[in-house]
Amino acid sequence: MKLPKSGRDATEILDTLNALKTKDVDWKGGKCFAYVYDAGPEAMDLLKNSFNLFMTENGLDPSSFPSCLELERDVIAAALDLQEAPETAAGSFTSGGTESILLSVKTARDYYRSIRPEITSPEIILPETAHPAFYKAFKYFDIKPVQTKVDPTSYEAIPSEIEKAITENTIMIVASAPSYGMGIMDPIPAIAAIAKKHHLLCHVDSCVGGMYMPFAKKHGYEMYDFNLSVDGVTQLSMDFHKWGYAAKGASAILYKDSALRRHQIFAWSGWMGYTVVNPTVMSTKSGGPVAACWAILNHIGEEGYMDLVGKTQAASEKIRAAIKDIEGLRLLGNPKGNLFAFTAEDFDIFALSEAMKTYGWYIQPQFGFNTVPANIHLSVGASNAPHVDDLIHDLRKCVTDLRSNGTPPLMNELPAQLLEMFENAGPELFDLLGSTLGTDGSDLPDNMREINNLMNLMPSQYRDQLLVEYMNRLYVR
Ligand SMILES: Cc1ncc(COP(=O)(O)O)c(C=O)c1O
């Protein structure tokens, strides 16, 4: 578009915006098992109203907007309480899990620069299940990733593998509570003990579990301890905009010792303008996310979260039982919460996600990596719970259909000439694969089955190269 010469009518604009959403996944019907966290219409209205109330306030300057400061202090205090943090602890409100992780990694790097300046090439150890946000942080802040194997059956991180990977350049160990892919809790007490023994920082990534697992635990579900009370854990990320049901743009990075947070804060007065002091990545920031987060935490409250988690746990267990019962499907590992994944034993799993799409379901395909096969991930939320029987019915039907009708034959292995082509290709790789992919990259394909199959067989570095090129084309200019 170009800027219109004269401004358009507001109603017409809102109609156009609403019409744009019609092609999106239908999360309102409870059939989308990813991306959206919906605690019902009353909660949604409160989020919108509280967000709107603070949309224009600027969290950049707490002296001009003490309201934003107060809201943030409250939200962080609630998070610290939930994670059983000691009095010494502190945290920051951030825009999401990725920002919390970026800040934690930057803090670790700068803290080590101050205490161990001889480490010029810092390393962070993380299991194969840790979230890509860490690798993003490593790229931004020039840290070497040291990836360790997880157990090939349970997908839990292996403490002894982590200890073996420690070198004189290690600064931090990462563990997940739980990891996203298969929803698995790592043995955090054992990992944190290793970190403490070697005088290393230990980050628990509880982005997806921080507002869920404390309540699941109170419901009596057995799991490893994972919060800030665990000896050796030094920092923890948790998102409100997932199972806290807050508006998007709401997460926290928490440190057991507030002294560590100092390494996160940026201040600059050496220029010809106003002084900048930012605890987090953003400078100018809307007060909307923190206000909506404060509102939803107060609205739902402990009893409300217990109720939401109770319903979600029951729904998750029902789906897991069905997966174990449906011939041809296999649940991966032994997940405790509302995130889990399953694979297909004898048919194309990517055909299943496409088949379910035709019944209106969005379930998320994931590529295989090392010991985990290609699979489908489900994140079950409160809004999905009433639709679980329908989901199981359609899942059963689609699996039966696919197993009896078969799907078109697929490559089991990439042809050697294709691999050779990857090795020598740059951005033109996309063009080379254009006909196989059935897209020139400028649009979103309807059916992802073939593309997913091809990418599933690619080594991950080529997959990433291809996806970077795809994104670069998709956003056009
Ligand atoms: C375990 C974990 N860490 C980090 C993230 C990144 O969070 P965000 O998408 O809010 O940046 C996610 C997202 O699902 C996650 O599950």
The ligand as an ORCA input file, in Angstrom:
! r2SCAN-3c Opt
* xyz 0 1
  C      10.339    -23.200     26.602
  C      10.208    -21.943     25.788
  N      11.172    -21.006     25.852
  C      11.097    -19.863     25.146
  C      10.026    -19.596     24.317
  C       9.979    -18.314     23.518
  O       8.915    -17.526     23.931
  P       8.330    -16.329     23.026
  O       7.697    -16.949     21.843
  O       7.373    -15.651     23.952
  O       9.456    -15.431     22.667
  C       9.013    -20.556     24.216
  C       7.873    -20.352     23.316
  O       7.002    -21.167     23.178
  C       9.098    -21.746     24.970
  O       8.160    -22.690     24.908
*
